[in-house]
């Protein structure tokens, strides 16, 4: 049931965040219109923000909150600076890194007709962040995953390629805007998680 959000979609444009200057590591997009109303934890939303670390939120994260972009928040919920998110494969991604190459993309698209509209984002071959100062860098471990939001308020996460670690450094789940309720796929950040 993989959804093609790339062919007719839009490449995500990230606003430089908490990473190195002019980097899109630990960053987010501007508001992106869903094309329909999506109800999340009792509140109606018509737009989302994509974060470079495999999450989507319904409100922007402040620049001063870049630090929580790093790594995963396991288990959910965690009442911190990153609340109200859908973690469709939250890990310390770096879509601007050198190993990313031309095959690494983040595209979003929408389609369907009411009452069956959808919006989705696909991370294709996106690697983890590797510190340039690391003398023994890890494998970039690129993964291919997608999130689909449906007009009926359902959420679908699809993992096409979980990389070599099979999700041992990620979390998949949801968290309420106030950060006190949420749920994650059991066993987050453990071997063979996905």
C-alpha positions as CSV (number, residue, x, y, z in Angstrom):
1,X,0.0,0.0,0.0
2,X,3.0,2.3,-0.6
3,X,1.8,5.8,-1.7
4,X,3.8,7.6,-4.3
5,X,4.3,11.1,-2.8
6,X,7.4,11.7,-4.9
7,X,6.4,11.7,-8.6
8,X,3.9,14.5,-8.4
9,X,4.9,15.7,-5.0
10,X,6.9,18.7,-3.6
11,X,10.3,18.4,-2.2
12,X,10.4,19.5,1.5
13,X,12.2,22.8,2.1
14,X,13.7,23.0,5.5
15,X,14.5,26.1,7.5
16,X,18.0,25.9,9.0
17,X,17.8,24.7,12.6
18,X,19.9,23.8,15.5
19,X,22.7,22.0,13.5
20,X,25.7,23.5,11.9
21,X,25.3,26.9,10.1
22,X,23.3,26.6,6.9
23,X,22.5,23.0,7.7
24,X,19.1,21.4,7.6
25,X,20.1,19.0,10.3
26,X,17.6,19.4,13.2
27,X,15.2,21.6,11.4
28,X,11.6,21.9,10.1
29,X,9.6,23.2,7.2
30,X,7.2,26.1,7.2
31,X,3.5,25.2,7.6
32,X,2.3,22.8,4.8
33,X,-1.4,22.8,3.9
34,X,-3.1,19.4,4.3
35,X,-6.0,20.2,1.9
36,X,-8.5,19.0,4.5
37,X,-9.2,19.1,8.3
38,X,-7.4,16.6,10.4
39,X,-8.5,16.1,14.0
40,X,-5.7,15.2,16.4
41,X,-6.3,14.7,20.1
42,X,-9.6,16.6,19.8
43,X,-8.3,19.7,17.9
44,X,-8.8,20.4,14.2
45,X,-5.8,21.2,12.1
46,X,-5.4,22.1,8.4
47,X,-1.6,22.3,8.2
48,X,1.5,20.4,9.5
49,X,5.2,21.0,9.9
50,X,7.7,18.3,8.9
51,X,10.8,17.9,11.1
52,X,14.0,16.5,9.6
53,X,14.2,13.9,12.3
54,X,11.1,11.9,11.2
55,X,8.3,13.7,13.0
56,X,5.4,15.9,12.0
57,X,3.8,18.5,14.3
58,X,0.8,20.7,14.1
59,X,2.6,23.7,15.6
60,X,6.1,24.9,14.8
61,X,8.9,24.1,17.1
62,X,10.8,27.2,18.2
63,X,14.4,27.7,17.2
64,X,15.4,27.6,20.8
65,X,14.0,24.1,21.1
66,X,16.4,22.5,18.6
67,X,18.1,20.3,21.2
68,X,15.1,18.0,21.6
69,X,15.3,17.2,17.8
70,X,18.3,15.0,18.6
71,X,17.7,11.2,19.0
72,X,14.5,9.7,20.0
73,X,12.0,10.3,22.8
74,X,11.2,6.8,24.1
75,X,8.8,5.9,25.5
76,X,6.0,8.3,24.6
77,X,4.6,10.5,26.1
78,X,7.4,12.8,27.3
79,X,6.4,16.2,28.5
80,X,9.2,18.3,27.0
81,X,9.7,20.9,24.3
82,X,8.6,18.6,21.4
83,X,4.9,17.8,22.1
84,X,2.0,17.3,19.8
85,X,3.9,15.1,17.3
86,X,3.4,12.1,15.2
87,X,6.7,10.3,15.3
88,X,6.6,8.2,12.2
89,X,10.3,7.2,12.4
90,X,11.9,9.6,14.9
91,X,15.7,9.3,15.0
92,X,18.6,11.7,14.5
93,X,18.4,12.0,10.7
94,X,20.5,14.3,8.6
95,X,19.0,14.9,5.2
96,X,21.9,17.3,4.3
97,X,24.7,14.9,5.1
98,X,27.4,13.9,2.5
99,X,26.4,10.2,2.3
100,X,22.8,11.3,1.5
101,X,23.5,11.8,-2.2
102,X,21.1,12.1,-5.0
103,X,18.9,9.2,-3.9
104,X,18.1,10.9,-0.6
105,X,14.8,12.9,-0.7
106,X,12.0,14.1,1.4
107,X,8.8,14.7,-0.6
108,X,5.2,15.3,0.4
109,X,2.0,15.2,-1.6
110,X,-1.8,15.0,-1.2
111,X,-4.7,13.5,-3.1
112,X,-8.1,11.9,-3.1
113,X,-11.5,13.5,-3.0
114,X,-13.6,14.3,0.0
115,X,-14.3,12.4,2.2
116,X,-11.3,10.3,1.3
117,X,-8.5,12.8,1.0
118,X,-5.0,12.1,2.2
119,X,-1.7,13.8,2.8
120,X,1.7,12.1,3.0
121,X,5.4,12.6,3.4
122,X,8.1,10.1,2.3
123,X,11.7,10.0,3.6
124,X,13.7,8.1,0.9
125,X,17.2,6.9,1.7
126,X,17.7,9.4,4.5
127,X,20.8,8.7,6.7
128,X,21.5,9.4,10.3
129,X,23.5,12.4,11.5
130,X,27.2,11.7,11.6
131,X,29.4,14.1,13.5
132,X,32.1,15.4,11.1
133,X,34.6,15.2,14.0
134,X,33.9,11.5,14.5
135,X,37.1,9.6,13.7
136,X,35.3,6.3,13.4
137,X,31.9,7.2,12.0
138,X,29.0,4.8,12.1
139,X,27.3,3.4,9.0
140,X,25.0,6.2,7.7
141,X,22.1,3.6,7.8
142,X,19.7,5.2,5.4
143,X,16.0,4.3,5.7
144,X,12.9,4.8,3.6
145,X,9.7,5.5,5.5
146,X,6.4,7.3,5.0
147,X,3.6,8.8,7.0
148,X,0.0,9.1,5.5
149,X,-2.7,11.2,7.2
150,X,-6.2,10.5,6.0
151,X,-9.3,12.8,6.1
152,X,-11.0,10.2,8.3
153,X,-8.3,11.1,11.0
154,X,-6.5,7.8,10.6
155,X,-2.7,7.7,10.6
156,X,-0.6,5.2,8.6
157,X,3.1,4.6,9.0
158,X,4.9,2.5,6.4
159,X,8.5,1.3,6.5
160,X,9.9,0.2,3.2
161,X,13.6,0.0,4.2
162,X,14.4,-0.1,8.0
163,X,18.2,0.1,7.3
164,X,20.8,-2.1,9.0
165,X,19.8,-1.3,12.5
166,X,16.1,-2.2,11.9
167,X,14.9,0.7,14.0
168,X,16.9,0.2,17.1
169,X,17.5,4.0,17.3
170,X,13.9,5.1,16.5
171,X,10.5,5.5,17.9
172,X,7.1,5.3,16.2
173,X,4.1,6.8,18.0
174,X,1.9,9.7,18.8
175,X,1.9,12.3,21.5
176,X,-0.7,14.8,22.5
177,X,-0.1,18.6,22.2
178,X,0.2,19.0,26.0
179,X,2.7,16.1,26.1
180,X,1.0,14.2,28.9
181,X,-0.7,11.5,26.8
182,X,0.6,9.4,23.9
183,X,1.5,6.0,22.7
184,X,4.4,4.4,20.9
185,X,4.9,1.0,19.1
186,X,6.1,-1.2,22.0
187,X,9.8,-1.8,22.3
188,X,11.1,1.5,20.9
189,X,14.8,2.0,20.5
190,X,15.5,-1.8,20.8
191,X,17.1,-4.3,18.4
192,X,14.8,-5.2,15.4
193,X,12.2,-2.6,16.6
194,X,10.7,-2.3,13.1
